[in-house]
Amino acid sequence: MTPDRAATLISLCGLALAAGVLAAPGPVAAQEEPEVTEAGLARGEMFYQAHCGRCHGMLGQGGEGPSLARPTLPRAPDHESLVEVIRGGIPGTGMPGTRSNLVSDLEVDLIAAYVRTLAEDVVTEVAGDAERGQEVFASTGDCYSCHVVDGRGTGIGPELTGIGLRRGVDYLYASLRTPGSELPVSRRGILRGFRGYLPVRAVTREGRVITGMRVNEDAFTIQLRSISGRAVSLRKEDLVELEKQFDHSLMPAVEEMTEADIDDLVAFLADLGDGS
């Protein structure tokens, strides 16, 4: 623990003790993980549900974000590293950081303490065979034709390298069965808050029809990527029609796959980036 962090915890202990959330101070400064009372864990659960439950599930078993009910979190194996992830987020993923004016250091510590209890009673196991799922990904699913995993494939859809660290099992199932219902949301840049990989159909004044995946957009232009991978930039003033196909995906449905195929495919995707 850094001196600044230790000092912060010491300064918070007086307030926390009054609220009954941390055990007696003294050894806290020398420990990596503060001792938290049952009342503190209850408050940590409340803060977790308010700030984290939407993505990771109210019980921590995953949703849009990955399950936290596992013995070891690959990016946060201890309390201190988990605090850093909660506070700073994970660059390049959907995991945002927390703003200090909205979430206090004490709240972050209590959230981290609560999260580390999630694996005590429930550990979510994925049905299916990940090794066979890799075969389904490459053959029956033909997933490399749109997605990249470890440098192999075509980057029309989202890159899936490490997807198991970014998405929960329920989200992966929904993405396969009803692709358009689970389009990822951009959390940074000009498209912050907008759905990523959104299919778009544009018609120019000359009658040219262009379809593709939205890559970027501002008030005056929109950039698309076609199924062939070609980049197209259009000025909105040159268009007579611009249709954004929400709740639609260019990914084909999985009717030709059996339930066993889907289970195996999800097992493979959930393992990507796990590192276990």
BAFI-3210 file (N, C-alpha, C; in Angstrom, 3 decimals, decimal comma, padded with zeros to 6 digits):
// residues 276
n [1|2|3|4|5|6|7|8|9|10|11|12|13|14|15|16|17|18|19|20|21|22|23|24|25|26|27|28|29|30|31|32|33|34|35|36|37|38|39|40|41|42|43|44|45|46|47|48|49|50|51|52|53|54|55|56|57|58|59|60|61|62|63|64|65|66|67|68|69|70|71|72|73|74|75|76|77|78|79|80|81|82|83|84|85|86|87|88|89|90|91|92|93|94|95|96|97|98|99|100|101|102|103|104|105|106|107|108|109|110|111|112|113|114|115|116|117|118|119|120|121|122|123|124|125|126|127|128|129|130|131|132|133|134|135|136|137|138|139|140|141|142|143|144|145|146|147|148|149|150|151|152|153|154|155|156|157|158|159|160|161|162|163|164|165|166|167|168|169|170|171|172|173|174|175|176|177|178|179|180|181|182|183|184|185|186|187|188|189|190|191|192|193|194|195|196|197|198|199|200|201|202|203|204|205|206|207|208|209|210|211|212|213|214|215|216|217|218|219|220|221|222|223|224|225|226|227|228|229|230|231|232|233|234|235|236|237|238|239|240|241|242|243|244|245|246|247|248|249|250|251|252|253|254|255|256|257|258|259|260|261|262|263|264|265|266|267|268|269|270|271|272|273|274|275|276]
n.u [000,846|000,540|002,076|000,376|-002,123|-002,381|-002,404|-004,786|-006,662|-006,295|-007,142|-009,787|-010,705|-011,636|-014,134|-015,324|-015,389|-017,238|-019,494|-019,534|-018,302|-015,645|-013,158|-011,383|-008,909|-005,322|-003,735|-004,436|-002,971|-000,727|-001,614|-002,571|-005,181|-008,054|-009,764|-013,060|-016,285|-019,438|-021,456|-020,105|-019,671|-022,306|-022,903|-021,044|-022,136|-024,468|-023,380|-022,069|-024,214|-025,405|-023,447|-022,141|-023,692|-025,329|-023,777|-022,250|-024,083|-026,513|-025,934|-023,347|-022,738|-022,313|-023,120|-023,576|-020,959|-018,163|-018,451|-017,988|-017,914|-015,794|-012,928|-010,425|-009,799|-008,663|-007,421|-007,287|-006,060|-005,868|-006,933|-005,944|-005,214|-007,712|-009,090|-007,697|-008,491|-011,249|-011,248|-009,653|-010,481|-010,372|-008,399|-009,337|-011,387|-014,832|-014,903|-015,279|-013,600|-014,054|-015,356|-013,866|-015,333|-017,827|-017,794|-016,527|-013,282|-013,619|-016,028|-015,186|-013,315|-015,051|-016,709|-014,825|-014,100|-016,539|-016,901|-014,880|-015,943|-017,742|-017,158|-017,241|-019,562|-020,803|-019,795|-019,721|-020,128|-019,413|-021,422|-020,548|-017,911|-014,899|-012,758|-013,904|-015,607|-013,912|-013,467|-016,044|-016,276|-014,446|-015,394|-018,373|-019,609|-018,222|-016,860|-014,467|-014,626|-015,635|-014,709|-011,844|-009,440|-006,742|-005,102|-005,904|-008,282|-011,024|-011,608|-014,367|-016,569|-016,680|-013,471|-012,533|-010,563|-009,676|-012,312|-013,634|-012,873|-014,243|-016,977|-019,995|-021,335|-024,131|-024,523|-023,001|-024,405|-026,844|-025,931|-025,345|-027,783|-029,719|-028,549|-028,812|-029,864|-027,960|-025,955|-022,765|-021,938|-020,371|-017,889|-016,256|-014,771|-016,136|-018,388|-019,380|-021,631|-023,200|-024,437|-022,130|-020,813|-023,013|-025,386|-025,831|-027,741|-027,368|-028,413|-027,468|-027,764|-027,600|-028,753|-027,284|-026,852|-025,628|-024,428|-023,337|-021,174|-021,313|-018,577|-017,666|-019,012|-020,216|-021,712|-021,804|-020,740|-020,505|-018,911|-018,420|-017,930|-017,715|-019,009|-017,007|-014,867|-014,100|-013,503|-015,714|-016,524|-018,991|-020,744|-023,310|-025,035|-025,106|-026,760|-029,904|-031,203|-030,748|-030,441|-030,363|-029,924|-031,112|-031,214|-030,545|-028,312|-025,432|-024,482|-025,071|-027,929|-028,130|-029,421|-028,643|-026,976|-026,629|-027,910|-025,857|-023,651|-023,818|-023,464|-020,835|-019,479|-019,892|-018,517|-015,901|-015,557|-015,884|-013,592|-011,593|-008,923|-008,990|-006,852|-006,470]
n.v [-001,194|002,225|005,153|007,423|006,229|004,704|006,762|007,983|005,972|005,850|008,405|008,151|006,283|007,147|008,335|006,104|004,204|005,345|004,933|002,249|000,513|-000,216|-002,198|-001,858|000,746|000,927|-001,556|-001,140|000,604|-000,881|-002,989|-004,593|-004,925|-003,469|-004,271|-005,213|-004,702|-006,506|-004,663|-002,862|-004,409|-004,690|-002,086|-001,845|-003,647|-002,248|000,075|-001,184|-002,272|000,083|001,338|-000,613|-002,831|-002,726|-003,460|-005,728|-007,380|-007,755|-009,642|-010,061|-011,946|-011,517|-009,943|-007,503|-006,874|-008,928|-011,885|-011,492|-013,270|-015,217|-017,196|-015,880|-012,718|-011,956|-009,451|-008,233|-009,449|-009,014|-006,998|-004,335|-003,996|-004,353|-002,138|-000,175|-000,794|-000,308|002,421|003,538|002,289|000,220|000,727|000,821|-000,971|-001,714|-000,924|001,660|004,264|005,545|008,648|010,807|012,758|011,746|009,146|008,161|007,542|005,798|004,508|003,174|001,398|-000,169|-001,257|-002,823|-004,610|-005,918|-007,104|-008,969|-010,926|-012,279|-014,685|-016,555|-018,024|-018,483|-019,635|-019,153|-021,561|-022,403|-023,994|-026,458|-027,246|-025,835|-026,335|-027,741|-025,708|-023,870|-025,096|-024,974|-022,213|-021,714|-023,296|-024,273|-021,911|-019,988|-017,729|-016,341|-014,941|-012,477|-011,606|-010,963|-012,913|-013,079|-012,024|-013,374|-013,520|-011,382|-007,948|-006,889|-007,025|-006,719|-007,052|-010,092|-010,982|-011,693|-011,439|-012,734|-011,446|-009,130|-009,421|-010,902|-014,260|-014,511|-012,316|-013,093|-015,351|-014,093|-012,411|-014,209|-015,522|-013,509|-011,290|-008,467|-007,327|-006,926|-004,989|-003,578|-000,718|002,358|003,831|005,969|008,874|010,604|009,141|008,345|006,677|005,897|003,190|000,761|-000,684|-000,413|-001,145|000,572|002,144|003,981|006,396|008,057|011,264|010,617|008,186|006,022|003,226|002,511|000,292|-000,634|-000,900|001,388|003,413|005,870|009,111|012,433|015,705|016,384|014,421|010,882|007,801|004,653|001,050|-001,437|-004,796|-006,043|-004,841|-002,353|001,119|003,859|007,250|009,636|012,640|014,139|015,974|015,242|013,114|011,465|009,751|008,263|005,612|004,266|001,203|000,193|-002,308|-004,320|-006,545|-007,343|-009,810|-013,217|-015,238|-018,045|-020,369|-022,721|-023,931|-026,320|-026,645|-027,625|-026,855|-024,065|-023,819|-024,785|-022,916|-020,544|-021,263|-021,355|-018,620|-017,372|-018,202|-016,835|-014,754|-015,231|-016,413|-018,436]
n.w [000,000|-000,798|000,788|000,668|000,269|002,579|004,470|003,731|004,356|007,138|007,886|007,245|009,015|011,525|010,921|009,738|011,777|013,460|011,970|012,047|010,165|009,656|011,294|014,460|014,382|013,879|013,247|010,597|008,923|008,363|006,970|003,914|003,224|004,542|007,577|007,553|008,874|009,367|008,996|007,396|005,079|004,283|003,575|001,545|-000,312|-000,951|-002,161|-004,272|-005,773|-006,583|-008,165|-009,732|-010,338|-012,633|-014,847|-014,021|-012,867|-010,280|-008,366|-008,877|-010,773|-013,425|-016,575|-018,792|-018,241|-017,040|-014,899|-011,411|-009,439|-008,723|-007,810|-008,138|-009,449|-012,605|-013,277|-010,868|-008,326|-005,577|-002,733|-002,903|-005,621|-006,751|-005,770|-007,191|-009,818|-009,679|-009,110|-011,192|-013,550|-016,570|-019,184|-022,648|-022,482|-021,548|-018,930|-016,837|-014,922|-011,538|-010,455|-008,148|-006,881|-006,890|-005,913|-002,940|-001,350|000,789|000,097|-002,230|-001,107|000,461|-001,504|-002,884|-000,841|-000,481|-003,054|-003,028|-001,465|-002,992|-004,278|-002,314|-001,782|-004,240|-007,325|-010,638|-013,076|-016,407|-018,730|-021,136|-023,526|-023,825|-025,552|-027,693|-028,387|-029,571|-031,999|-033,064|-033,313|-035,358|-037,471|-037,838|-036,871|-038,317|-037,422|-037,598|-039,925|-039,438|-036,973|-034,864|-033,209|-031,190|-033,250|-035,522|-038,132|-039,293|-038,946|-038,870|-037,161|-033,504|-031,899|-030,405|-028,770|-025,541|-024,662|-022,627|-020,318|-020,461|-020,867|-019,589|-019,045|-019,532|-021,197|-023,414|-024,312|-025,020|-027,042|-029,045|-029,547|-029,935|-031,654|-032,275|-029,992|-028,094|-028,653|-028,194|-026,117|-026,694|-024,630|-024,643|-026,237|-029,147|-029,693|-027,275|-025,213|-027,338|-029,350|-030,361|-033,427|-035,143|-037,581|-040,671|-043,207|-046,066|-048,476|-051,341|-053,101|-055,739|-055,865|-055,039|-052,988|-049,845|-047,489|-044,241|-041,330|-038,703|-037,983|-037,097|-036,262|-036,697|-036,437|-039,104|-040,804|-041,556|-040,955|-042,417|-042,353|-044,666|-045,355|-046,759|-045,697|-046,562|-046,114|-045,817|-046,200|-045,617|-046,442|-044,670|-045,806|-048,420|-048,575|-049,071|-047,549|-044,396|-042,551|-039,405|-038,090|-035,468|-032,883|-034,588|-036,188|-038,117|-037,756|-038,353|-037,388|-035,072|-035,846|-037,132|-035,383|-032,755|-029,357|-027,824|-029,363|-029,024|-026,253|-026,047|-027,614|-026,144|-023,838|-024,842|-025,610|-023,115|-021,853|-023,132|-022,590|-019,900|-018,640|-016,842]
ca.u [000,000|001,318|001,896|-000,809|-003,320|-002,453|-002,836|-006,213|-007,449|-006,223|-007,978|-011,178|-011,070|-012,446|-015,503|-015,849|-015,672|-018,496|-020,566|-019,457|-018,003|-014,296|-012,759|-010,553|-007,691|-004,071|-003,025|-004,895|-001,925|000,287|-002,248|-002,929|-006,633|-008,644|-010,719|-014,381|-017,328|-020,627|-022,146|-019,344|-019,956|-023,667|-022,812|-020,332|-023,102|-025,351|-022,624|-021,829|-025,433|-025,662|-022,428|-021,541|-024,628|-025,915|-022,925|-021,746|-025,163|-026,733|-025,283|-021,955|-022,540|-022,082|-024,169|-022,787|-019,588|-017,893|-018,773|-017,001|-018,019|-014,764|-011,911|-009,419|-010,065|-007,374|-006,801|-007,304|-005,952|-005,924|-007,777|-005,360|-005,329|-009,128|-009,381|-007,134|-009,331|-012,515|-010,998|-009,071|-011,033|-009,458|-008,351|-009,590|-012,517|-016,032|-014,832|-014,870|-013,172|-015,023|-014,960|-013,705|-016,367|-019,076|-017,578|-015,430|-012,304|-014,211|-016,990|-014,420|-012,775|-016,138|-017,107|-013,793|-014,224|-017,734|-016,668|-013,992|-016,722|-018,720|-016,803|-017,284|-020,733|-021,240|-018,832|-020,464|-019,446|-019,986|-021,679|-019,932|-016,514|-014,227|-011,907|-014,789|-016,129|-012,966|-013,732|-017,306|-015,966|-013,722|-016,059|-019,821|-019,937|-017,505|-016,739|-013,266|-014,906|-015,996|-014,078|-010,424|-008,996|-005,282|-004,499|-006,465|-009,658|-011,344|-012,119|-015,602|-017,240|-015,785|-012,397|-012,936|-009,424|-009,913|-013,726|-014,059|-012,607|-015,052|-018,401|-020,499|-021,861|-025,487|-024,369|-022,505|-025,539|-027,793|-025,304|-025,436|-029,173|-030,411|-027,391|-029,114|-030,317|-026,830|-024,868|-021,977|-022,058|-019,084|-017,749|-015,260|-014,725|-017,307|-019,537|-019,663|-023,048|-023,872|-024,166|-021,073|-021,097|-024,409|-025,595|-026,371|-028,054|-027,364|-028,744|-026,976|-028,650|-027,539|-029,426|-026,359|-027,184|-024,424|-024,697|-022,127|-021,126|-020,859|-017,290|-017,576|-020,059|-020,353|-022,898|-021,757|-020,293|-020,581|-017,960|-018,885|-017,047|-018,545|-018,725|-015,719|-013,813|-013,761|-013,920|-016,465|-016,869|-020,089|-021,250|-024,755|-025,780|-025,179|-027,615|-031,352|-031,708|-029,741|-031,174|-029,576|-030,711|-031,029|-031,730|-030,227|-026,890|-025,026|-024,104|-026,180|-028,491|-027,449|-030,393|-028,005|-026,204|-027,354|-027,700|-024,507|-022,723|-023,862|-022,823|-019,392|-018,981|-019,850|-017,416|-014,660|-015,477|-015,710|-012,207|-010,640|-008,407|-009,092|-005,488|-006,415]
ca.v [000,000|003,455|006,002|008,267|005,422|004,378|007,966|008,188|005,024|006,248|009,580|007,743|005,308|007,760|008,433|004,781|003,560|005,897|004,307|000,813|-000,231|-000,754|-002,636|-000,900|001,145|000,515|-002,340|-000,854|001,248|-001,853|-004,051|-004,293|-004,923|-003,074|-005,215|-004,626|-005,335|-006,911|-003,433|-002,307|-005,211|-004,360|-000,810|-002,131|-004,247|-001,176|000,897|-002,016|-002,347|001,401|001,759|-001,699|-003,911|-002,679|-004,194|-007,009|-008,136|-007,390|-010,649|-010,168|-013,123|-011,132|-009,396|-006,849|-007,089|-010,312|-012,314|-011,203|-014,366|-016,192|-017,200|-014,847|-011,840|-011,898|-008,126|-007,684|-010,613|-008,656|-005,839|-003,078|-003,902|-004,192|-000,726|000,599|-001,018|000,399|003,860|003,981|001,614|-000,577|001,369|-000,012|-001,870|-001,006|-000,669|003,047|004,585|006,291|010,027|010,949|013,627|010,989|007,942|008,458|006,469|004,822|003,722|002,277|000,330|-001,053|-001,999|-003,836|-005,624|-006,713|-007,903|-010,091|-011,965|-012,857|-016,051|-017,448|-018,897|-018,783|-019,544|-019,495|-022,447|-022,319|-025,282|-026,553|-027,644|-024,713|-026,817|-027,967|-024,408|-023,247|-025,710|-024,400|-020,833|-021,689|-024,039|-024,075|-020,506|-019,149|-016,453|-015,616|-014,121|-011,128|-011,264|-011,253|-013,476|-013,248|-011,670|-014,146|-013,187|-010,126|-007,015|-006,183|-006,925|-006,475|-007,999|-010,946|-011,325|-011,284|-011,106|-013,307|-010,472|-007,934|-009,724|-012,005|-015,412|-014,208|-011,385|-013,852|-016,136|-013,188|-011,905|-015,256|-015,881|-012,309|-010,395|-007,038|-006,835|-006,733|-004,228|-002,900|000,735|003,036|004,549|007,034|009,570|011,342|008,239|007,909|006,479|005,385|001,786|000,485|-001,693|-000,183|-001,201|001,804|002,137|005,362|006,568|009,352|011,986|009,952|006,909|004,968|002,669|002,070|-000,302|-000,995|-000,721|002,726|003,491|007,175|010,018|013,732|016,413|016,644|013,263|009,557|006,869|003,275|-000,012|-002,406|-006,197|-006,377|-004,167|-001,070|002,294|004,846|008,465|010,317|013,898|013,979|016,851|014,586|011,932|011,663|008,815|007,720|004,734|003,569|000,004|-000,213|-003,650|-005,179|-006,849|-008,039|-011,172|-014,130|-015,964|-019,319|-021,450|-023,953|-024,507|-027,013|-026,067|-028,030|-025,964|-022,741|-023,950|-024,926|-021,643|-019,610|-021,694|-020,893|-017,154|-017,001|-018,509|-015,945|-013,708|-015,580|-016,625|-019,482]
ca.w [000,000|-000,860|001,961|000,514|000,459|003,998|005,169|003,435|005,144|008,540|008,070|007,128|010,031|012,578|010,418|009,469|013,049|013,955|011,208|012,283|008,950|009,723|012,625|015,185|013,675|014,494|012,239|009,246|008,122|007,993|006,229|002,541|003,136|005,812|008,146|007,371|009,675|008,621|008,589|006,281|003,893|003,862|002,859|000,300|-001,231|-001,409|-003,102|-005,453|-006,569|-007,156|-009,135|-010,508|-010,611|-013,964|-015,792|-013,505|-012,256|-008,881|-007,533|-009,300|-011,607|-014,805|-017,408|-019,840|-017,789|-016,639|-013,543|-010,366|-008,478|-009,078|-006,750|-008,380|-010,585|-013,309|-013,252|-009,507|-007,449|-004,162|-002,432|-003,361|-007,079|-007,066|-005,520|-008,301|-010,991|-009,474|-009,175|-012,466|-014,711|-017,399|-020,503|-023,804|-022,244|-021,109|-017,491|-016,572|-013,568|-010,735|-010,159|-006,700|-006,323|-006,845|-005,116|-002,024|-001,147|001,696|-000,667|-003,099|-000,261|000,865|-002,712|-003,121|000,203|-000,773|-004,255|-002,696|-000,787|-003,910|-004,669|-001,160|-001,830|-005,611|-008,419|-011,842|-014,002|-017,742|-019,371|-022,455|-023,683|-024,469|-026,650|-028,825|-028,768|-030,500|-033,302|-033,540|-033,680|-036,635|-038,546|-037,925|-036,670|-039,281|-036,697|-038,007|-041,097|-038,977|-035,698|-034,671|-031,929|-031,162|-034,530|-036,637|-038,465|-039,974|-037,952|-039,201|-035,868|-032,369|-031,633|-029,298|-027,925|-024,163|-024,439|-021,352|-019,262|-020,671|-020,952|-018,796|-019,775|-020,018|-022,317|-024,558|-024,821|-025,678|-028,268|-030,059|-029,855|-030,448|-031,801|-032,289|-028,690|-027,184|-029,267|-027,160|-026,041|-026,603|-023,363|-024,740|-027,512|-029,625|-029,698|-025,911|-024,957|-028,528|-029,631|-031,313|-034,450|-035,525|-039,027|-041,243|-044,641|-046,565|-049,898|-051,809|-054,018|-057,040|-055,760|-054,624|-051,678|-049,144|-046,179|-043,530|-039,892|-038,331|-037,303|-036,442|-036,726|-036,051|-036,919|-040,552|-041,579|-040,946|-041,559|-042,372|-042,831|-045,360|-045,051|-047,375|-044,937|-047,169|-045,350|-046,598|-045,463|-046,312|-045,905|-044,473|-046,706|-049,724|-048,442|-049,026|-046,541|-043,487|-041,637|-038,389|-037,846|-034,070|-032,593|-035,726|-036,276|-039,331|-037,400|-038,640|-036,257|-034,809|-036,000|-037,586|-034,285|-031,702|-028,030|-027,397|-030,076|-028,394|-024,939|-026,250|-028,127|-025,017|-022,963|-025,482|-025,510|-021,705|-021,470|-023,799|-021,718|-018,487|-018,154|-015,815]
c.u [000,880|001,108|000,652|-002,084|-003,495|-002,941|-004,323|-007,077|-007,450|-007,143|-009,455|-011,641|-011,943|-013,893|-016,111|-016,201|-016,996|-019,681|-020,563|-019,124|-016,589|-013,991|-011,801|-009,295|-006,459|-003,306|-003,395|-003,783|-000,897|-000,298|-002,532|-004,432|-007,227|-009,646|-012,093|-015,404|-018,487|-021,407|-021,439|-019,599|-021,362|-023,679|-022,072|-021,243|-024,031|-024,638|-022,372|-023,058|-025,745|-024,708|-021,991|-022,542|-025,191|-025,106|-022,575|-022,830|-025,285|-026,106|-023,829|-021,674|-022,461|-023,332|-023,493|-021,303|-019,406|-018,341|-017,626|-017,006|-017,063|-013,651|-010,862|-009,824|-008,745|-006,682|-006,709|-007,234|-006,011|-006,732|-007,237|-005,484|-006,787|-009,576|-008,893|-007,979|-010,643|-012,311|-010,561|-009,674|-009,985|-009,457|-008,599|-010,708|-013,733|-016,027|-014,358|-014,316|-014,268|-014,479|-014,958|-014,759|-017,722|-018,969|-016,345|-014,466|-012,863|-015,193|-016,277|-013,850|-013,865|-016,660|-016,112|-013,892|-015,425|-017,500|-015,829|-014,700|-017,617|-018,427|-016,932|-018,418|-021,107|-020,070|-019,543|-019,616|-020,170|-020,194|-020,976|-018,450|-015,800|-013,376|-012,752|-015,387|-015,216|-013,157|-015,017|-017,076|-015,356|-014,513|-017,534|-020,209|-019,324|-017,235|-015,508|-013,512|-015,283|-015,207|-012,609|-010,208|-007,505|-004,649|-005,038|-007,906|-009,785|-012,058|-013,327|-016,421|-016,230|-014,661|-012,747|-011,763|-009,692|-011,363|-014,231|-013,807|-013,540|-016,556|-018,760|-021,106|-023,249|-025,438|-023,925|-023,616|-026,507|-027,232|-025,374|-026,879|-029,961|-029,371|-027,715|-029,494|-029,165|-025,660|-024,091|-022,111|-020,677|-019,018|-016,700|-015,345|-016,042|-018,568|-019,886|-021,179|-023,827|-023,529|-023,051|-021,521|-022,565|-024,546|-026,293|-026,626|-028,184|-027,671|-028,306|-027,990|-028,683|-028,210|-028,535|-026,700|-025,915|-024,836|-023,374|-022,274|-020,603|-019,549|-017,186|-018,674|-019,959|-021,565|-022,945|-021,412|-020,561|-019,624|-018,459|-017,765|-017,932|-018,163|-017,386|-014,548|-013,434|-014,304|-014,588|-016,785|-017,892|-020,424|-022,774|-025,583|-025,916|-026,125|-029,088|-031,984|-030,546|-030,476|-030,201|-030,410|-030,495|-031,687|-031,554|-028,719|-026,615|-024,589|-025,282|-026,679|-027,853|-028,407|-029,744|-027,167|-027,122|-027,113|-026,313|-023,451|-022,651|-023,191|-021,303|-018,778|-018,883|-018,720|-016,076|-014,487|-015,226|-014,291|-011,205|-010,215|-008,441|-007,719|-005,372|-006,124]
c.v [001,242|004,274|006,869|007,482|005,061|005,577|008,232|007,264|005,395|007,424|009,229|006,866|005,901|007,871|007,053|004,050|004,039|005,272|002,796|-000,010|-000,795|-001,174|-001,620|-000,559|000,677|-000,287|-001,986|-000,304|000,249|-002,982|-003,618|-004,168|-004,530|-004,122|-004,551|-005,403|-005,778|-005,687|-002,795|-003,066|-004,928|-003,043|-000,995|-002,753|-003,184|-000,303|000,133|-002,036|-001,012|001,727|000,665|-002,733|-003,916|-003,504|-005,598|-007,869|-007,807|-008,390|-010,875|-011,327|-012,798|-010,653|-008,819|-006,990|-008,509|-010,600|-011,950|-012,291|-015,478|-016,104|-016,115|-014,034|-011,611|-010,549|-007,542|-008,830|-010,291|-007,369|-004,553|-002,919|-003,752|-002,756|000,126|000,427|-000,257|001,903|004,297|003,367|000,773|000,027|000,374|-001,015|-001,030|-000,658|000,751|003,188|005,325|007,675|010,237|011,848|012,933|009,754|008,175|007,283|005,397|003,930|002,732|001,120|-000,662|-001,868|-003,138|-004,962|-006,525|-007,624|-009,134|-011,178|-012,733|-014,316|-017,037|-018,455|-019,327|-018,607|-020,031|-020,373|-022,410|-023,724|-025,295|-026,857|-026,558|-025,168|-027,102|-026,646|-023,669|-023,805|-025,150|-022,975|-020,774|-022,325|-023,681|-022,604|-019,568|-017,759|-015,652|-014,722|-012,690|-010,669|-011,676|-011,825|-013,729|-013,043|-012,413|-013,704|-011,839|-009,204|-006,222|-005,965|-006,705|-007,506|-008,780|-011,437|-010,807|-010,981|-011,643|-012,397|-009,280|-008,186|-010,921|-013,099|-015,125|-013,286|-012,137|-014,708|-015,241|-012,673|-012,932|-015,506|-014,714|-011,206|-008,903|-006,474|-006,484|-006,023|-003,490|-001,388|001,346|003,869|005,659|007,685|010,197|010,474|007,714|007,821|005,950|003,909|001,648|-000,571|-001,631|-000,246|000,066|001,591|003,586|005,376|007,971|010,003|011,326|008,579|005,753|004,526|002,087|001,522|-000,688|-000,754|000,679|002,635|004,786|008,066|011,335|014,432|016,511|015,413|011,970|008,644|005,447|002,327|-001,097|-003,825|-006,628|-005,721|-002,810|000,082|003,306|006,025|009,249|011,626|013,802|014,853|016,254|013,384|012,325|010,720|008,312|006,926|004,030|002,402|-000,511|-001,581|-004,593|-005,396|-007,552|-009,467|-012,104|-014,811|-017,351|-020,507|-022,781|-024,608|-025,231|-026,293|-026,429|-027,164|-024,606|-022,775|-024,010|-023,611|-020,612|-019,978|-021,226|-019,381|-016,719|-017,245|-017,547|-014,818|-014,044|-015,786|-017,699|-020,827]
c.w [000,000|000,409|001,867|000,766|001,923|004,796|004,954|004,271|006,619|008,797|008,002|008,283|011,129|012,169|010,239|010,752|013,616|013,238|011,371|011,071|008,914|011,145|013,223|014,419|014,427|013,480|010,813|008,374|007,635|007,148|004,806|002,396|004,477|006,284|008,158|008,184|008,780|008,150|007,403|004,994|003,369|003,095|001,542|-000,738|-001,811|-002,440|-004,400|-006,351|-007,250|-008,295|-010,101|-011,007|-012,014|-014,952|-015,304|-012,869|-010,783|-007,912|-007,940|-010,221|-013,094|-015,508|-018,624|-019,516|-017,292|-015,219|-012,599|-009,296|-008,885|-008,049|-006,902|-009,602|-011,313|-013,229|-011,848|-008,501|-005,956|-003,988|-003,048|-004,875|-007,508|-006,844|-006,692|-009,567|-010,862|-009,647|-010,570|-013,706|-015,429|-018,793|-021,636|-023,633|-021,857|-019,639|-017,244|-015,166|-012,821|-010,434|-008,652|-006,079|-006,262|-005,955|-004,247|-001,923|-000,221|000,959|-001,589|-002,304|000,130|-000,313|-002,958|-002,099|-000,058|-001,979|-003,937|-001,888|-001,745|-004,255|-003,516|-001,257|-003,246|-006,560|-009,674|-012,756|-015,348|-018,290|-020,718|-022,381|-024,481|-025,660|-027,890|-029,305|-029,718|-031,911|-033,908|-034,034|-035,075|-037,775|-038,653|-037,823|-037,691|-038,692|-037,098|-039,227|-040,706|-037,762|-035,670|-033,277|-032,033|-032,533|-035,726|-036,874|-039,151|-039,012|-038,386|-037,941|-034,755|-032,294|-030,377|-028,464|-026,507|-023,830|-023,098|-020,168|-019,342|-020,627|-020,089|-019,658|-020,340|-021,233|-023,570|-025,167|-025,598|-026,994|-029,394|-030,495|-030,441|-030,615|-031,689|-030,941|-027,767|-027,857|-028,186|-027,252|-025,873|-025,329|-023,429|-026,119|-027,894|-029,619|-028,310|-025,693|-026,139|-028,726|-030,665|-032,313|-034,879|-037,040|-039,527|-042,735|-045,093|-048,053|-050,302|-052,749|-055,397|-057,013|-055,365|-053,202|-051,052|-047,784|-045,531|-042,044|-039,576|-037,548|-036,509|-037,021|-035,980|-036,676|-038,447|-041,390|-040,817|-041,701|-041,333|-042,769|-043,419|-044,954|-045,637|-046,659|-045,487|-046,330|-046,269|-045,698|-046,270|-045,615|-045,819|-045,416|-048,105|-049,714|-048,465|-047,999|-045,705|-042,413|-040,693|-037,877|-036,419|-033,885|-033,775|-035,742|-037,587|-039,039|-037,649|-037,372|-036,168|-034,955|-036,381|-036,500|-033,311|-030,373|-027,502|-028,077|-029,382|-027,035|-025,084|-026,723|-027,008|-024,066|-023,521|-025,329|-024,077|-021,238|-022,079|-022,865|-020,258|-017,881|-017,100|-016,437]
res [m|t|p|d|r|a|a|t|l|i|s|l|c|g|l|a|l|a|a|g|v|l|a|a|p|g|p|v|a|a|q|e|e|p|e|v|t|e|a|g|l|a|r|g|e|m|f|y|q|a|h|c|g|r|c|h|g|m|l|g|q|g|g|e|g|p|s|l|a|r|p|t|l|p|r|a|p|d|h|e|s|l|v|e|v|i|r|g|g|i|p|g|t|g|m|p|g|t|r|s|n|l|v|s|d|l|e|v|d|l|i|a|a|y|v|r|t|l|a|e|d|v|v|t|e|v|a|g|d|a|e|r|g|q|e|v|f|a|s|t|g|d|c|y|s|c|h|v|v|d|g|r|g|t|g|i|g|p|e|l|t|g|i|g|l|r|r|g|v|d|y|l|y|a|s|l|r|t|p|g|s|e|l|p|v|s|r|r|g|i|l|r|g|f|r|g|y|l|p|v|r|a|v|t|r|e|g|r|v|i|t|g|m|r|v|n|e|d|a|f|t|i|q|l|r|s|i|s|g|r|a|v|s|l|r|k|e|d|l|v|e|l|e|k|q|f|d|h|s|l|m|p|a|v|e|e|m|t|e|a|d|i|d|d|l|v|a|f|l|a|d|l|g|d|g|s]
***
